[in-house]
């Protein structure tokens, strides 16, 4: 694909009959599809499942489905899939250990929206609150905090990516006059490190802090840790107040999406009754797509907890394999406990380019999602080795 | 459809083979589809095209397309449709009269996101700014202002829904010490009234205000006014600074979406270079779906300006027809100039229910979109009449 866009002058009409693409545009669409398909083949650097098949849902794309507003409130806009959305939320509520009476939530456009929502709730509860988050937190969070106009302090991270608890403790201790709002990573983008929420909650108790809030960004691990024996508690059991989990990462979705869950009593405080759509406007976006809930529902119903458990186990297995293979060629490769993210030294640009690998300073990582094979790992390792030889030569 | 959700306990596994739905779930999905299809038949109360066919795009749903970050910046996440997105933006830039060097924008998840973005830009430029918007502004704007923590004053609206210019003038005059940020409706949700942007810009000049910002919410009319002869100027020609146009309204989309455009030099100020995804993080959402740009591109290329012009003309024709028919049965029905929204007295609840009509106090409206037929208008008018007779009897 060329990167330069051809302008589509509005005075330039197509020669095709109305409602159809011109042969040239048909070709462009085919090219775009071939491009997307090809890129998905060498896709090891992002925590997104690379392929899926939701074809039984395609028929829904012929209608203007809109789950406008609060999924729990009725709406006069009736072309919706709210019932399905509620089932998806119920499943995630059970997964994150919050009872049916206590939670509220909705299907979002992705992890960022869920994080903004959690922080927004925290700000509404504690307008003078101070947000604490580690330096290894996803870059979007700093932007969210700016959008929301919230005071914040960045906390040091440990070498593995986990928040530095001593720094967190000391910093909160100094600011005991303002309610702490802790943004916890479960896990971090770069190393999949999991902040210990139970320990943070205990810390807040030790400091005798009466008002506090913990939001958990469980974009990827919200779908892996529940299916791994012995994994740490990171959810409502551990004392969090809201959580954001991505749908387009481990589950896989053609449209970035996610789920945000929060304690219902917080949301009730910010609800605004709106006559126009006959619904409570408690979501951030208002108009919300009704396809993503169908995708999540379909994935949950067709794969089930057992399916996810098997998938997670296989991904962990491949992560271990990748660490071993990389070490065999002398790379410093490692992974956090329970992680499917393998961290290693930044390889040559040609390797980054070919495999769509994300980097941060001297670190690179791959995430051994379901659609990545051992053969791909072998090929990647060969490429890294070959690129190193080139540099030496 | 029952409104109560059946819980999906995670311990309840389906009996179907992994990756397939159980026969019961297949049935549920079919029921949900039948429900959506049926509801789309009696869909006259919302400004959304009721049916469309984007089947050539369905194949793209098998891949994790993500137009992460700024569409103008390259990204290492290469499963994307950014090139197509840029063409869509170029088309809208021409439509709203801003030159190629001057604009920036992206395809959003809908009008609300575009409005938040415009207001966010305004706030970053003028942190002490005061937002003015009419009382007939969509309810989501008040929520946006709360999320963004912006000072604001609601201005009176005229009976037709247009902002009260005298009130606006007087209010800005009193607050000349803070930069005004005007949120203009093009048009309003309830009556499709168009705030006169040219007049507002002139007003700001008359008051000798050195720093100001106008954001234009052209959710629906951004796709109708450009195709109507003699329609008022509402875009960058008229002196706006940013604009939000919906994609799922006049154009029609299975996924709520839209376009936000702003002056590039404003956006440059808030850009943050982020190594992680190798892109500039100037959007609100970060991860962005790559399907919506395809939908908009497909619509633009297959229908073209001529196609849209014909569609708008037909919708206006039907709006005139609806006004006439409603008046014939003694209803006070009317429409604003150039509008495809027909406003009338709030009918009986049975009518609202059947036709999914949105109301505000004593007013109701229908929007004569492409998919609404004269036969449906006749049927609606009969229903209104019948329901009135019932009340009298």
Contacts between the chains, C-beta under 8 A, distances in Angstrom:
chain1	res1	chain2	res2	distance
A	1	B	83	5.5
A	2	B	83	7.3
A	3	B	74	7.1
A	3	B	83	6.7
A	5	B	83	5.9
A	5	B	86	3.7
A	5	B	87	4.8
A	5	B	90	5.8
A	6	B	87	6.5
A	7	B	87	7.4
A	7	B	90	4.8
A	7	B	91	7.9
A	7	B	94	7.5
A	7	B	100	7.4
A	8	B	87	5.5
A	8	B	90	6.2
A	8	B	91	4.7
A	8	B	300	6.4
A	8	B	301	7.1
A	9	B	94	6.5
A	10	B	91	6.4
A	10	B	94	5.5
A	10	B	95	6.0
A	10	B	304	7.7
A	10	B	305	4.2
A	11	B	305	6.7
A	12	B	304	7.8
A	13	B	304	4.6
A	13	B	305	6.8
A	13	B	306	5.2
A	14	B	301	6.2
A	14	B	302	7.1
A	14	B	304	5.5
A	16	B	302	7.1
A	18	B	302	7.5
A	18	B	303	6.5
A	18	B	304	7.8
A	18	B	306	7.9
A	18	B	307	5.1
A	18	B	310	7.8
A	19	B	302	5.5
A	19	B	303	6.6
A	19	B	307	7.4
A	20	B	302	5.7
A	21	B	56	7.5
A	21	B	298	7.1
A	21	B	301	5.7
A	21	B	302	5.3
A	22	B	301	7.3
A	25	B	301	4.8
A	25	B	302	7.7
A	26	B	56	7.9
A	29	B	56	6.4
A	29	B	57	7.9
A	29	B	294	7.9
A	29	B	298	7.5
A	32	B	81	6.2
A	32	B	83	7.3
A	32	B	84	6.2
A	32	B	294	7.6
A	33	B	59	6.0
A	33	B	60	6.4
A	36	B	60	6.4
A	36	B	63	5.2
A	36	B	65	6.1
A	36	B	79	5.8
A	36	B	80	7.7
A	36	B	81	7.1
A	36	B	290	7.8
A	37	B	63	6.6
A	39	B	78	4.4
A	39	B	79	4.6
A	39	B	80	7.8
A	40	B	63	4.8
A	40	B	64	7.1
A	40	B	79	5.3
A	43	B	64	7.6
A	43	B	78	7.9
A	43	B	79	6.2
A	45	B	76	7.1
A	46	B	64	8.0
A	46	B	77	5.9
A	48	B	64	4.3
A	48	B	66	7.0
A	49	B	64	6.4
A	50	B	63	7.4
A	50	B	64	6.1
A	50	B	79	8.0
A	51	B	62	6.2
A	51	B	63	6.7
A	51	B	64	7.9
A	52	B	62	6.5
A	52	B	64	7.9
A	53	B	62	6.2
A	54	B	61	6.1
A	54	B	62	7.8
A	55	B	58	7.6
A	55	B	61	7.9
A	55	B	62	8.0
A	56	B	21	7.4
A	56	B	26	7.9
A	56	B	29	6.4
A	57	B	29	7.8
A	57	B	61	7.9
A	58	B	55	7.6
A	58	B	58	4.4
A	58	B	61	6.5
A	59	B	33	6.0
A	60	B	33	6.4
A	60	B	36	6.4
A	60	B	254	7.0
A	61	B	54	6.1
A	61	B	55	7.9
A	61	B	57	7.9
A	61	B	58	6.5
A	61	B	254	4.0
A	62	B	51	6.3
A	62	B	52	6.5
A	62	B	53	6.2
A	62	B	54	7.8
A	62	B	55	8.0
A	62	B	254	7.0
A	63	B	36	5.2
A	63	B	37	6.6
A	63	B	40	4.8
A	63	B	50	7.4
A	63	B	51	6.7
A	63	B	254	6.7
A	64	B	40	7.1
A	64	B	43	7.6
A	64	B	46	8.0
A	64	B	48	4.3
A	64	B	49	6.4
A	64	B	50	6.1
A	64	B	51	8.0
A	64	B	52	7.9
A	64	B	248	6.1
A	64	B	252	6.6
A	64	B	253	7.3
A	64	B	254	6.9
A	65	B	36	6.0
A	65	B	254	6.5
A	66	B	48	7.0
A	66	B	248	7.3
A	66	B	256	5.8
A	74	B	3	7.0
A	76	B	45	7.1
A	76	B	352	6.9
A	76	B	353	7.9
A	76	B	356	5.6
A	76	B	357	7.2
A	76	B	358	6.0
A	77	B	46	5.9
A	77	B	356	6.4
A	77	B	358	7.9
A	78	B	39	4.4
A	78	B	43	7.9
A	78	B	356	5.3
A	79	B	36	5.8
A	79	B	39	4.6
A	79	B	40	5.3
A	79	B	43	6.2
A	79	B	50	7.9
A	79	B	356	7.9
A	80	B	36	7.7
A	80	B	39	7.8
A	81	B	32	6.2
A	81	B	36	7.1
A	83	B	1	5.5
A	83	B	2	7.3
A	83	B	3	6.7
A	83	B	5	5.9
A	83	B	32	7.3
A	84	B	32	6.2
A	86	B	5	3.7
A	87	B	5	4.8
A	87	B	6	6.5
A	87	B	7	7.4
A	87	B	8	5.4
A	90	B	5	5.9
A	90	B	7	4.9
A	90	B	8	6.2
A	91	B	7	7.9
A	91	B	8	4.7
A	91	B	10	6.4
A	94	B	7	7.5
A	94	B	9	6.5
A	94	B	10	5.5
A	95	B	10	6.1
A	100	B	7	7.4
A	109	B	109	4.9
A	109	B	285	5.9
A	109	B	287	7.9
A	109	B	289	7.6
A	110	B	285	6.3
A	110	B	286	7.0
A	110	B	287	4.4
A	111	B	287	7.1
A	112	B	284	7.8
A	112	B	285	5.4
A	112	B	286	4.6
A	112	B	287	6.6
A	113	B	285	6.5
A	116	B	147	8.0
A	120	B	147	6.0
A	138	B	276	7.6
A	139	B	272	7.5
A	139	B	274	4.7
A	139	B	276	5.7
A	139	B	281	6.2
A	140	B	281	6.8
A	140	B	286	4.8
A	142	B	272	7.7
A	143	B	272	6.9
A	143	B	281	6.1
A	147	B	116	8.0
A	147	B	120	6.0
A	147	B	147	7.4
A	147	B	148	6.7
A	147	B	284	7.2
A	148	B	147	6.7
A	148	B	148	7.8
A	148	B	149	7.2
A	149	B	148	7.2
A	149	B	149	4.2
A	189	B	276	6.6
A	190	B	276	7.5
A	248	B	64	6.1
A	248	B	66	7.3
A	248	B	287	7.1
A	252	B	64	6.6
A	253	B	64	7.3
A	254	B	60	7.0
A	254	B	61	4.0
A	254	B	62	7.0
A	254	B	63	6.7
A	254	B	64	6.9
A	254	B	65	6.5
A	254	B	289	7.7
A	254	B	291	6.4
A	255	B	255	6.6
A	255	B	289	4.4
A	255	B	291	6.0
A	256	B	66	5.8
A	256	B	285	7.8
A	256	B	287	4.0
A	256	B	288	6.7
A	256	B	289	5.5
A	272	B	139	7.5
A	272	B	142	7.7
A	272	B	143	6.8
A	274	B	139	4.7
A	275	B	359	7.0
A	275	B	360	6.0
A	275	B	361	7.5
A	276	B	138	7.6
A	276	B	139	5.7
A	276	B	189	6.6
A	276	B	190	7.5
A	276	B	358	5.8
A	276	B	359	7.9
A	276	B	360	5.9
A	277	B	358	6.5
A	278	B	358	7.5
A	281	B	139	6.1
A	281	B	140	6.7
A	281	B	143	6.0
A	284	B	112	7.8
A	284	B	147	7.1
A	285	B	109	5.9
A	285	B	110	6.3
A	285	B	112	5.4
A	285	B	113	6.5
A	285	B	256	7.8
A	286	B	110	7.0
A	286	B	111	8.0
A	286	B	112	4.6
A	286	B	140	4.8
A	287	B	109	7.9
A	287	B	110	4.4
A	287	B	111	7.1
A	287	B	112	6.6
A	287	B	248	7.1
A	287	B	256	4.0
A	288	B	256	6.7
A	289	B	109	7.6
A	289	B	254	7.7
A	289	B	255	4.4
A	289	B	256	5.5
A	290	B	36	7.8
A	291	B	254	6.4
A	291	B	255	6.0
A	294	B	29	7.9
A	294	B	32	7.6
A	298	B	21	7.1
A	298	B	29	7.5
A	300	B	8	6.4
A	301	B	8	7.1
A	301	B	14	6.2
A	301	B	21	5.6
A	301	B	22	7.3
A	301	B	25	4.8
A	302	B	14	7.1
A	302	B	16	7.1
A	302	B	18	7.5
A	302	B	19	5.5
A	302	B	20	5.7
A	302	B	21	5.2
A	302	B	25	7.7
A	303	B	18	6.5
A	303	B	19	6.6
A	304	B	10	7.8
A	304	B	12	7.8
A	304	B	13	4.6
A	304	B	14	5.6
A	304	B	18	7.8
A	305	B	10	4.2
A	305	B	11	6.7
A	305	B	13	6.9
A	306	B	13	5.2
A	306	B	18	7.9
A	307	B	18	5.2
A	307	B	19	7.4
A	310	B	18	7.8
A	352	B	76	6.9
A	353	B	76	8.0
A	356	B	76	5.6
A	356	B	77	6.4
A	356	B	78	5.3
A	356	B	79	7.9
A	357	B	76	7.2
A	358	B	76	6.1
A	358	B	77	7.9
A	358	B	276	5.9
A	358	B	277	6.5
A	358	B	278	7.6
A	359	B	275	7.0
A	359	B	276	8.0
A	360	B	275	6.0
A	360	B	276	5.9
A	361	B	275	7.5
